[in-house]
Amino acid sequence: MTRSTSAPERDSRSETDSPSIAVVGGGAVGVTAAVDLASRGADVTLYERGDLAAESSGRAAGVLYDAYAEDVDAALAARAMERFRSFGRSLPGFTFTPCPYVIAVREGDPDADAVPSMVDRMRAHGRDVSVVDPSDLADRFPISVDDLAVAAVAEGAGWCDPASYVAAMGRRAHDEGVAVETGTAVSLTDGDVTALRVDAEGGSAPETREFDAVVVAAGAHTADILAGAGIAVPVVPYRVQALTSRIAYDGPMVYDATAGVYLRPHPTGLLAGDGTEPVAADPEEYDRAGDDWFVESVSETLRERVDAVGGEGPDVERAWAGLCTATPDGDPLVGPVGPVGDERRGRVDGADRLFVAAGWQGHGFMRAPATGELVAEGVLASLGGDESEASASPWIDAFAPDRFDGDETVEIVEGMSIEGRLEG
Ligand SMILES: Cc1cc2nc3c(=O)[nH]c(=O)nc-3n(C[C@H](O)[C@H](O)[C@H](O)COP(=O)(O)OP(=O)(O)OC[C@H]3O[C@@H](n4cnc5c(N)ncnc54)[C@H](O)[C@@H]3O)c2cc1C
């Protein structure tokens, strides 16, 4: 049911008998959740304050893999890759390019010792990942291996253009009947977690609209939005960077774990990145240009790692920065949210009504097809409100938004690191 206090009252439930659900955030997670909710019969409105993919999803590198050591991460990533492949065949405007993903650790890096057991754990979850001798790697791929102690190859990986995914899913959202309201910033109102203050561009007066459920998938803005309803979540934005180069590159995706740099083929030649800035960033005001130190350090890694670059330098086409989000334990927050015991938690007839999906630690895009699906199934199960079927709930305990005490610290670390994968 959707109600507006400044527009004539309408009761969409009486028209459609479908739950009305607002999704806040038109990035990869929000737009996927909106499509999956609508395809399951919900009456969905997707709010995006700018254009679709205006923030992190439009700035992501599009590195996609399933090489995770933890069981829930591996399962989610496997499902995401399955959907990316399927969308590559069926979603107009979206292309998935299969490409192996190499994890490389240099001589002298203590993380080298952890790679075989990490790979064993990935394989135990059915992921097609193998430890390879660096010299065998050189036989297969055009990359330098002389300084490597160990490497692993994930075969089930690939890459895509993230903005094209969001745009294509946005069109599918229209087709599924989602009301896609871009240029519309929303905020939560203190006191009723499912009443949204809706502020459309163009000078019209803000209105308050009420929904059966609200999903906040607002990336780096998530904590600020939930704070509007008095709800604190430990989701901290931080800045990361990427660049594109005109150097022709037709090799695998490579993560040089020792340098903390990843690279992949790109239509202009090559895309490389990480450049994590280990401090909290202000999502309203951060520098969107790549730093000189980042360009220099990536250039050095490319000279060392990619044969094609040789001594010519990476011929940078563009360097940029965007935001990722960290949490105290490196896992995201996906599920119902609210201060436990507070009457504002939003429980109606036993069902949770306010949900969050954020805190991806640099892996939000590659898992979005699975996360959006999880959110859709979880929200609808929660709205069903059948406590007796709690064991059938799709929500993942490790991602429960209420698992924190509130006094944890958030350490900002590079998302793809070996350490991060092992702690998963
Ligand atoms: C340089 C870079 C490279 C990256 N590379 C990868 C990669 O290779 N693989 C990977 O998996 N991840 C990568 N990431 C991380 C990835 O971009 C994010 O994890 C992912 O895009 C998060 O998607 P999201 O939908 O949660 O957030 P976002 O894409 O940020 O979407 C949130 C949306 O909410 C909107 N919004 C905010 N406030 C409001 C409001 N009040 N009302 C309405 N709308 C609002 C924003 O405008 C935004 O469009 C990278 C990130 C960067 C910056």
PDBQT file of the ligand as one rigid body, heavy atoms in Angstrom, charges set to zero:
ROOT
HETATM    1  C1  LIG A 501      36.925   2.706  -8.491  1.00  0.00    +0.000 C 
HETATM    2  C2  LIG A 501      36.033   1.596  -8.003  1.00  0.00    +0.000 A 
HETATM    3  C3  LIG A 501      36.217   0.304  -8.486  1.00  0.00    +0.000 A 
HETATM    4  C4  LIG A 501      35.406  -0.732  -8.036  1.00  0.00    +0.000 A 
HETATM    5  N1  LIG A 501      35.548  -1.961  -8.597  1.00  0.00    +0.000 NA
HETATM    6  C5  LIG A 501      34.709  -2.963  -8.243  1.00  0.00    +0.000 A 
HETATM    7  C6  LIG A 501      34.780  -4.223  -8.894  1.00  0.00    +0.000 A 
HETATM    8  O1  LIG A 501      35.587  -4.427  -9.808  1.00  0.00    +0.000 OA
HETATM    9  N2  LIG A 501      33.942  -5.200  -8.491  1.00  0.00    +0.000 N 
HETATM   10  C7  LIG A 501      33.024  -4.997  -7.486  1.00  0.00    +0.000 A 
HETATM   11  O2  LIG A 501      32.308  -5.914  -7.133  1.00  0.00    +0.000 OA
HETATM   12  N3  LIG A 501      32.925  -3.805  -6.882  1.00  0.00    +0.000 NA
HETATM   13  C8  LIG A 501      33.736  -2.782  -7.227  1.00  0.00    +0.000 A 
HETATM   14  N4  LIG A 501      33.632  -1.568  -6.622  1.00  0.00    +0.000 N 
HETATM   15  C9  LIG A 501      32.647  -1.415  -5.549  1.00  0.00    +0.000 C 
HETATM   16  C10 LIG A 501      31.262  -1.213  -6.152  1.00  0.00    +0.000 C 
HETATM   17  O3  LIG A 501      31.268  -0.045  -6.934  1.00  0.00    +0.000 OA
HETATM   18  C11 LIG A 501      30.219  -1.081  -5.060  1.00  0.00    +0.000 C 
HETATM   19  O4  LIG A 501      30.380  -2.075  -4.062  1.00  0.00    +0.000 OA
HETATM   20  C12 LIG A 501      28.830  -1.223  -5.655  1.00  0.00    +0.000 C 
HETATM   21  O5  LIG A 501      28.720  -0.455  -6.839  1.00  0.00    +0.000 OA
HETATM   22  C13 LIG A 501      27.789  -0.793  -4.656  1.00  0.00    +0.000 C 
HETATM   23  O6  LIG A 501      26.539  -0.754  -5.298  1.00  0.00    +0.000 OA
HETATM   24  P1  LIG A 501      25.327  -0.130  -4.518  1.00  0.00    +0.000 P 
HETATM   25  O7  LIG A 501      24.128  -0.272  -5.404  1.00  0.00    +0.000 OA
HETATM   26  O8  LIG A 501      25.263  -0.693  -3.145  1.00  0.00    +0.000 OA
HETATM   27  O9  LIG A 501      25.723   1.417  -4.316  1.00  0.00    +0.000 OA
HETATM   28  P2  LIG A 501      25.743   2.628  -5.348  1.00  0.00    +0.000 P 
HETATM   29  O10 LIG A 501      26.096   2.223  -6.716  1.00  0.00    +0.000 OA
HETATM   30  O11 LIG A 501      26.553   3.714  -4.719  1.00  0.00    +0.000 OA
HETATM   31  O12 LIG A 501      24.228   3.072  -5.403  1.00  0.00    +0.000 OA
HETATM   32  C14 LIG A 501      23.616   3.794  -4.356  1.00  0.00    +0.000 C 
HETATM   33  C15 LIG A 501      22.735   4.842  -4.991  1.00  0.00    +0.000 C 
HETATM   34  O13 LIG A 501      21.967   5.484  -3.974  1.00  0.00    +0.000 OA
HETATM   35  C16 LIG A 501      21.737   6.799  -4.392  1.00  0.00    +0.000 C 
HETATM   36  N5  LIG A 501      21.322   7.607  -3.249  1.00  0.00    +0.000 N 
HETATM   37  C17 LIG A 501      22.104   8.017  -2.220  1.00  0.00    +0.000 A 
HETATM   38  N6  LIG A 501      21.365   8.745  -1.364  1.00  0.00    +0.000 NA
HETATM   39  C18 LIG A 501      20.101   8.764  -1.846  1.00  0.00    +0.000 A 
HETATM   40  C19 LIG A 501      18.884   9.359  -1.408  1.00  0.00    +0.000 A 
HETATM   41  N7  LIG A 501      18.835  10.074  -0.274  1.00  0.00    +0.000 N 
HETATM   42  N8  LIG A 501      17.777   9.186  -2.146  1.00  0.00    +0.000 NA
HETATM   43  C20 LIG A 501      17.812   8.469  -3.303  1.00  0.00    +0.000 A 
HETATM   44  N9  LIG A 501      18.943   7.894  -3.776  1.00  0.00    +0.000 NA
HETATM   45  C21 LIG A 501      20.055   8.046  -3.051  1.00  0.00    +0.000 A 
HETATM   46  C22 LIG A 501      23.080   7.222  -4.983  1.00  0.00    +0.000 C 
HETATM   47  O14 LIG A 501      22.947   8.338  -5.830  1.00  0.00    +0.000 OA
HETATM   48  C23 LIG A 501      23.535   5.955  -5.663  1.00  0.00    +0.000 C 
HETATM   49  O15 LIG A 501      23.243   5.958  -7.060  1.00  0.00    +0.000 OA
HETATM   50  C24 LIG A 501      34.402  -0.498  -7.054  1.00  0.00    +0.000 A 
HETATM   51  C25 LIG A 501      34.220   0.802  -6.587  1.00  0.00    +0.000 A 
HETATM   52  C26 LIG A 501      34.995   1.843  -7.066  1.00  0.00    +0.000 A 
HETATM   53  C27 LIG A 501      34.737   3.226  -6.555  1.00  0.00    +0.000 C 
ENDROOT
TORSDOF 0
